Amino acid sequence: MDVFSVQRSSQMISESLSSVAAALENGELEIAESKLNKILATVPNSPEALNLSGLVSLRLGNCTSAIYFFGDAVFLDKDSAIYLLHFGSVLVMDGRLKKAVSAYSRFLRDYPDNPNVIFRIG
């Protein structure tokens, strides 16, 4: 694959992720889920797509799937604060408090001046 093909592919995925975010924002969960399935079939290690899949799963009431999607997003992009916050939050929702504290502790270590975790822990 040449450089231009990679750039075009990257741009198409970025546009697809934007349309997924819009569908999610509009409450069109089935549309968002369908688009995400297509993206992940093409690019299975996209942390952005995995994070959005976690949000869709959470909105559909599937906490277990959300945990896996957010966990995979964190694994693939260890520097993303938002993925780590989403992961910690869904762990709390699922009653996995020790794991949530671990995720939040990591967040505090990496982002000590960010008030989001302190608010969520409180």
DADA-V973871 format. One record per pair of residues at least 4 apart in sequence whose ideal C-beta (glycine too) atoms are under 7 Angstrom apart, sorted by the first residue. I is the first residue (numbers start at 1). J is the second residue. Records with the same first field share a line. If there is no record, write none. Layout:
I = J + J
//
This chain:
1 = 5 + 6
3 = 7
4 = 8
5 = 9
6 = 10
7 = 11
8 = 12
9 = 13
10 = 14
11 = 15
12 = 16
13 = 17 + 39 + 43 + 46
14 = 18
15 = 19
16 = 20 + 35 + 39
17 = 21 + 39 + 48 + 49 + 52
18 = 22
19 = 23 + 35
20 = 24 + 32 + 35 + 36 + 52
21 = 25 + 52
22 = 26
23 = 28 + 31 + 32 + 35
24 = 32 + 52 + 55 + 56
28 = 32
29 = 33 + 56 + 59 + 60
30 = 34
31 = 35
32 = 36 + 56
33 = 37 + 56
34 = 38
35 = 39
36 = 40 + 49 + 52 + 53 + 56
37 = 41
38 = 42
39 = 43 + 46 + 49
40 = 44 + 46 + 49 + 53
43 = 49
45 = 76
46 = 50
47 = 51 + 73 + 76 + 77 + 80 + 83
48 = 52
49 = 53
50 = 54 + 69 + 72 + 73 + 76
51 = 55 + 69 + 70 + 73 + 83 + 86
52 = 56
53 = 57 + 69
54 = 58 + 66 + 69 + 70 + 73 + 86 + 90
55 = 59
56 = 60
57 = 62 + 65 + 66 + 69
58 = 63 + 66 + 90
62 = 66
63 = 67 + 90 + 93 + 94
64 = 68
65 = 69
66 = 70 + 90
67 = 71 + 90 + 91 + 94
68 = 72
69 = 73
70 = 74 + 83 + 86 + 87 + 90
71 = 75 + 87
72 = 76
73 = 77 + 83
74 = 78 + 83 + 84 + 87
77 = 83
80 = 84
81 = 85 + 107 + 111 + 114
82 = 86
83 = 87
84 = 88 + 103 + 106 + 107
85 = 89 + 107 + 116
86 = 90
87 = 91 + 103
88 = 92 + 100 + 103 + 104 + 107 + 120
89 = 93 + 120
90 = 94
91 = 96 + 99 + 100 + 103
92 = 97 + 100
96 = 100
97 = 101
98 = 102
99 = 103
100 = 104
101 = 105
102 = 106
103 = 107
104 = 108 + 117 + 120 + 121
105 = 109
106 = 110
107 = 111 + 117
108 = 112 + 117
115 = 119
116 = 120
117 = 121
118 = 122
//
